[in-house]
Amino acid sequence: MKITGIEVVKGKNKIPIEHFIEHFKKQGKDVEILLKYVFGRDSICIANEDETSFTMALEACQKVLASTNTSMNEIDLFIFSGFMPEYTMPQVSLMLHDELNGKKDCLCFDMNANCIGMISALELIDGYFAGRSHMKKALLVGCDDIRFLEDENNALAYGVYGNVTCAAVIERSTDVSYIIDRKYTVTHLAEKNIEKNSVLYPEAGFSKVLDPKSPVTAKFKWKQFESDELYADGRVSINEVIEKNDIKVEDISLFCLSQLSLKYVNMFREYFDIDEMKCPYVARSCGYSGTTSPFLVLYEAIQKAQIKRGDLVVMWTLGMGSDDICTLFKY
């Protein structure tokens, strides 16, 4: 399995983090340290009124097909990853397939695995390639419309997230590019003394939100909790995967980690004794983008020619609930 190319589309509205700091200052809250130094934000990219997760996904797909010189007639598998698609019927992947004039012999589906979605989809594509010899190329696109999560009274949910779409062409490969290993971990929050359902969307559930007789709106619940232990589990996962395959940290060229927080990226850097080049933090200028987060790191590294074919790459991210996924592959 080879990632042939990746393209990115960011929300057109770039808002400086000072806007959010001043917003909360008017509420009597000092969030400068939280937003600038814990989350590590300088600015946030937000979609404008004309952009949706669908239009941004379509644009990203068009870009990656063009940059990789790929025709939709070559795409055998099409996956859309996102927690809140613009449409649920038909599937967004089918609608995109139609807009892009894809061929009839193509498996299309949408998936929601929250923040671990695109890495999980990468694993699925690898599995489909292994089990279906006729499948040669896949198109994977991820987009979370973060605007649904905004809460102007909560500094954990305003000034943190950005709209970033990633699309990738992936092809069957038997040469230098392939997945070496992976590890999934599910952690029940009670094990970490974290309140169950402390992160929930919609807080009231769709049965209440979509009931025309109900006055309840789709609010995002995010109560602050200490998640250091969840990230510590991530370090354990990465260690297990690389040690199992007799690989040393210094052999790995790139760590594509969750971009939720600069604080946690720094914790990984310190633990593995790696520098910023090998373990980048790229969300400073755009915000956290959910499912696309680790792919944005890979995209930036490719653009800057920081990795080459055959280099070892680790992808890791965390999904609330909680689960995490670690994938080791040769780029």
C-alpha positions as CSV (number, residue, x, y, z in Angstrom):
1,M,0.0,0.0,0.0
2,K,1.4,3.3,-1.1
3,I,0.2,6.9,-0.3
4,T,0.6,8.3,-3.8
5,G,-0.3,11.8,-2.9
6,I,-2.1,14.1,-0.4
7,E,-3.8,17.4,-0.9
8,V,-5.2,19.8,1.7
9,V,-8.0,22.4,1.7
10,K,-8.2,24.8,4.6
11,G,-11.1,27.1,5.6
12,K,-10.7,30.5,3.9
13,N,-11.3,32.5,7.0
14,K,-8.0,32.8,9.0
15,I,-8.7,34.3,12.4
16,P,-5.8,35.4,14.7
17,I,-5.9,33.8,18.1
18,E,-6.0,37.3,19.7
19,H,-9.6,37.5,18.5
20,F,-10.5,34.6,20.8
21,I,-8.4,35.8,23.7
22,E,-10.2,39.2,23.6
23,H,-13.5,37.4,23.3
24,F,-13.0,35.5,26.5
25,K,-11.4,38.6,28.2
26,K,-14.8,40.3,27.9
27,Q,-16.2,37.3,29.8
28,G,-13.7,37.9,32.6
29,K,-11.6,34.8,31.5
30,D,-7.8,34.9,30.9
31,V,-7.2,32.2,28.3
32,E,-4.0,33.4,26.7
33,I,-1.8,30.7,28.2
34,L,-4.3,28.0,27.4
35,L,-4.8,28.9,23.7
36,K,-1.3,30.1,22.9
37,Y,0.9,27.8,24.9
38,V,-1.1,24.7,25.9
39,F,-3.0,24.3,22.6
40,G,-0.3,26.2,20.7
41,R,-2.5,28.3,18.5
42,D,-1.5,31.4,16.5
43,S,-4.5,31.4,14.3
44,I,-7.5,29.3,13.3
45,C,-8.8,28.5,9.7
46,I,-12.6,28.5,9.6
47,A,-14.8,27.7,6.6
48,N,-16.7,30.6,5.2
49,E,-20.5,30.7,4.7
50,D,-20.1,29.2,1.2
51,E,-17.9,26.3,2.3
52,T,-19.2,23.0,3.7
53,S,-17.6,19.7,4.5
54,F,-19.0,18.5,1.2
55,T,-17.6,21.4,-0.9
56,M,-14.2,21.2,0.8
57,A,-14.0,17.4,0.4
58,L,-14.9,17.8,-3.3
59,E,-12.2,20.4,-3.8
60,A,-9.6,18.3,-2.0
61,C,-10.4,15.3,-4.1
62,Q,-10.2,17.3,-7.3
63,K,-6.8,18.6,-6.2
64,V,-5.3,15.2,-5.3
65,L,-6.6,13.6,-8.5
66,A,-4.9,16.3,-10.5
67,S,-1.7,16.4,-8.6
68,T,-1.3,12.6,-8.9
69,N,-2.5,12.4,-12.5
70,T,-5.2,10.0,-11.4
71,S,-8.4,9.4,-13.2
72,M,-11.6,8.4,-11.4
73,N,-11.8,5.4,-13.8
74,E,-8.8,4.1,-11.8
75,I,-10.5,4.4,-8.3
76,D,-11.8,1.1,-7.1
77,L,-12.5,2.2,-3.5
78,F,-13.8,5.5,-2.2
79,I,-14.0,6.4,1.5
80,F,-15.2,9.5,3.2
81,S,-14.3,10.0,6.9
82,G,-16.0,12.5,9.2
83,F,-18.0,12.7,12.4
84,M,-20.6,15.1,11.0
85,P,-21.1,14.9,7.3
86,E,-23.1,17.5,5.4
87,Y,-25.5,14.8,4.4
88,T,-26.3,11.3,5.7
89,M,-28.4,10.2,2.7
90,P,-27.1,9.6,0.2
91,Q,-23.6,8.8,1.5
92,V,-21.2,11.7,1.0
93,S,-18.8,9.3,-0.8
94,L,-21.5,8.5,-3.3
95,M,-22.3,12.1,-3.9
96,L,-18.6,12.9,-4.4
97,H,-18.2,9.9,-6.7
98,D,-21.1,11.3,-8.8
99,E,-19.6,14.8,-8.9
100,L,-16.2,13.4,-9.9
101,N,-17.7,11.0,-12.5
102,G,-16.4,7.9,-11.0
103,K,-16.8,4.4,-12.6
104,K,-19.6,2.0,-11.7
105,D,-17.3,-0.7,-10.4
106,C,-16.3,1.2,-7.2
107,L,-17.0,0.5,-3.6
108,C,-18.1,3.7,-1.8
109,F,-18.8,4.3,1.9
110,D,-18.7,6.8,4.7
111,M,-17.3,6.1,8.1
112,N,-17.2,7.8,11.4
113,A,-14.5,6.9,13.9
114,N,-14.2,10.4,15.2
115,C,-10.5,11.6,15.4
116,I,-9.0,8.2,14.5
117,G,-11.1,8.0,11.3
118,M,-8.6,8.6,8.5
119,I,-6.0,6.3,10.0
120,S,-8.6,3.6,10.6
121,A,-9.7,4.1,6.9
122,L,-6.1,3.7,5.8
123,E,-6.1,0.3,7.6
124,L,-9.3,-0.7,5.9
125,I,-7.9,0.2,2.5
126,D,-4.9,-2.0,3.2
127,G,-7.2,-4.8,4.2
128,Y,-9.4,-4.4,1.0
129,F,-6.3,-4.4,-1.2
130,A,-5.1,-7.6,0.5
131,G,-8.4,-9.4,0.1
132,R,-9.6,-8.2,-3.3
133,S,-7.0,-8.5,-6.0
134,H,-9.0,-6.4,-8.5
135,M,-8.7,-3.3,-6.3
136,K,-5.7,-1.2,-7.3
137,K,-6.4,2.3,-6.2
138,A,-8.4,4.1,-3.5
139,L,-9.5,7.7,-2.8
140,L,-9.7,8.6,0.8
141,V,-11.0,12.0,2.0
142,G,-11.6,13.3,5.5
143,C,-13.4,16.4,6.7
144,D,-14.8,17.3,10.1
145,D,-16.9,20.5,10.1
146,I,-15.7,21.8,13.4
147,R,-18.2,24.7,13.4
148,F,-20.7,22.3,15.0
149,L,-18.5,22.1,18.1
150,E,-18.1,25.8,18.7
151,D,-19.2,27.1,22.1
152,E,-18.4,30.7,22.6
153,N,-18.6,30.3,26.4
154,N,-16.1,27.5,26.5
155,A,-12.4,28.1,25.8
156,L,-12.0,24.3,25.2
157,A,-14.4,24.6,22.3
158,Y,-13.8,28.1,20.8
159,G,-10.5,29.1,19.3
160,V,-9.2,25.5,19.3
161,Y,-10.6,23.8,16.2
162,G,-10.2,24.6,12.5
163,N,-11.6,23.4,9.2
164,V,-9.0,21.4,7.3
165,T,-9.8,18.8,4.7
166,C,-7.3,16.1,3.4
167,A,-7.7,13.8,0.4
168,A,-5.2,11.1,-0.5
169,V,-4.8,8.7,-3.4
170,I,-3.6,5.3,-2.2
171,E,-2.5,2.5,-4.5
172,R,-1.6,-1.2,-4.2
173,S,2.1,-1.6,-3.8
174,T,4.6,-4.4,-3.2
175,D,7.8,-2.3,-3.4
176,V,9.2,0.0,-0.7
177,S,5.8,1.3,0.6
178,Y,3.7,-0.8,2.9
179,I,2.1,-1.0,6.3
180,I,4.3,-2.9,8.8
181,D,2.2,-3.1,11.9
182,R,-0.6,-1.4,13.8
183,K,-2.1,-1.3,17.3
184,Y,-5.6,-0.4,18.5
185,T,-6.3,0.4,22.1
186,V,-9.7,1.0,23.8
187,T,-9.6,2.6,27.2
188,H,-12.7,2.9,29.4
189,L,-12.6,6.4,30.9
190,A,-13.4,5.1,34.4
191,E,-10.0,3.4,34.4
192,K,-8.4,6.8,34.3
193,N,-10.8,8.4,36.8
194,I,-12.3,10.5,33.9
195,E,-16.0,11.2,34.0
196,K,-18.0,9.0,31.5
197,N,-19.4,11.0,28.6
198,S,-17.5,14.1,29.6
199,V,-17.2,14.8,25.8
200,L,-20.5,14.3,24.0
201,Y,-22.2,15.5,20.8
202,P,-25.0,16.3,20.7
203,E,-25.2,16.4,24.5
204,A,-28.9,15.6,24.5
205,G,-28.8,12.9,21.8
206,F,-30.2,13.2,18.3
207,S,-33.6,11.7,19.3
208,K,-34.1,15.0,21.3
209,V,-32.4,17.4,19.0
210,L,-34.3,16.2,15.9
211,D,-37.7,16.0,17.6
212,P,-39.7,18.9,16.2
213,K,-41.6,19.1,19.5
214,S,-38.4,19.4,21.5
215,P,-36.8,22.8,22.2
216,V,-33.4,21.2,22.7
217,T,-30.5,22.3,20.4
218,A,-27.4,20.4,19.3
219,K,-25.0,21.5,22.0
220,F,-21.4,20.2,22.3
221,K,-20.5,19.0,25.8
222,W,-16.8,19.2,26.6
223,K,-16.0,19.2,30.3
224,Q,-12.3,19.8,31.2
225,F,-10.5,16.8,32.3
226,E,-6.9,15.8,32.7
227,S,-6.0,13.5,29.8
228,D,-2.2,13.1,30.4
229,E,-2.8,9.4,31.1
230,L,-4.5,8.8,27.7
231,Y,-1.6,10.3,25.9
232,A,0.8,8.2,28.1
233,D,-1.1,5.2,26.7
234,G,-0.3,6.4,23.3
235,R,3.4,6.4,24.0
236,V,3.1,2.8,25.2
237,S,1.3,1.9,22.0
238,I,4.1,3.4,19.9
239,N,6.7,1.7,21.9
240,E,5.1,-1.7,21.6
241,V,4.8,-1.4,17.8
242,I,8.3,-0.3,17.2
243,E,9.9,-2.8,19.6
244,K,7.8,-5.6,18.3
245,N,9.3,-5.0,14.8
246,D,12.9,-4.5,16.1
247,I,12.9,-0.8,15.1
248,K,14.6,1.9,17.0
249,V,13.2,5.4,17.5
250,E,16.1,6.9,15.6
251,D,15.2,4.7,12.6
252,I,11.8,6.5,12.3
253,S,11.8,9.6,10.0
254,L,8.5,11.1,10.9
255,F,5.9,11.0,13.8
256,C,2.5,12.1,12.6
257,L,0.7,12.6,15.9
258,S,-2.5,14.1,17.0
259,Q,-2.4,17.9,16.6
260,L,-4.9,18.7,19.3
261,S,-2.4,20.2,21.7
262,L,1.2,21.5,21.5
263,K,1.6,20.4,25.1
264,Y,1.1,16.7,24.2
265,V,3.3,16.9,21.2
266,N,6.0,18.2,23.4
267,M,5.4,15.3,25.8
268,F,6.0,12.8,23.0
269,R,9.1,14.7,21.9
270,E,10.5,14.6,25.4
271,Y,9.6,11.0,26.0
272,F,11.2,9.7,22.7
273,D,14.0,12.3,22.7
274,I,13.1,13.5,19.2
275,D,13.2,17.0,17.7
276,E,10.6,19.2,16.0
277,M,11.7,18.1,12.6
278,K,10.9,14.4,13.3
279,C,7.8,15.2,15.4
280,P,6.2,18.3,13.9
281,Y,3.5,20.5,15.3
282,V,1.6,22.0,12.3
283,A,-1.8,23.0,13.9
284,R,-0.4,26.4,15.1
285,S,-1.7,28.2,12.0
286,C,-4.9,26.4,11.4
287,G,-6.3,24.7,14.5
288,Y,-7.2,21.1,15.3
289,S,-9.0,19.4,12.5
290,G,-10.2,16.1,13.9
291,T,-10.0,13.1,11.6
292,T,-7.5,14.8,9.2
293,S,-5.0,15.8,11.9
294,P,-2.2,13.2,11.4
295,F,-2.5,13.4,7.6
296,L,-1.9,17.1,7.8
297,V,1.4,16.4,9.4
298,L,2.3,14.0,6.6
299,Y,1.2,16.4,4.0
300,E,3.4,19.2,5.4
301,A,6.4,16.9,5.6
302,I,6.0,15.8,2.0
303,Q,5.7,19.4,0.9
304,K,8.9,20.3,2.6
305,A,10.7,17.2,1.3
306,Q,11.4,16.0,4.8
307,I,10.7,12.4,4.0
308,K,11.4,10.2,1.0
309,R,10.1,6.8,-0.3
310,G,10.9,4.0,2.0
311,D,11.2,6.1,5.1
312,L,9.6,4.8,8.3
313,V,6.6,6.8,9.5
314,V,4.5,6.4,12.7
315,M,0.9,7.7,12.7
316,W,-0.8,8.0,16.1
317,T,-3.9,9.7,17.3
318,L,-6.6,9.6,20.0
319,G,-10.4,9.4,19.7
320,M,-12.6,10.4,22.6
321,G,-14.4,7.7,24.3
322,S,-11.6,6.6,24.4
323,D,-9.6,4.8,21.8
324,D,-6.3,5.3,20.1
325,I,-4.6,3.9,17.0
326,C,-0.9,3.6,16.0
327,T,0.2,2.6,12.5
328,L,3.8,2.0,11.5
329,F,4.5,2.0,7.7
330,K,7.1,2.7,5.1
331,Y,6.2,5.7,3.1
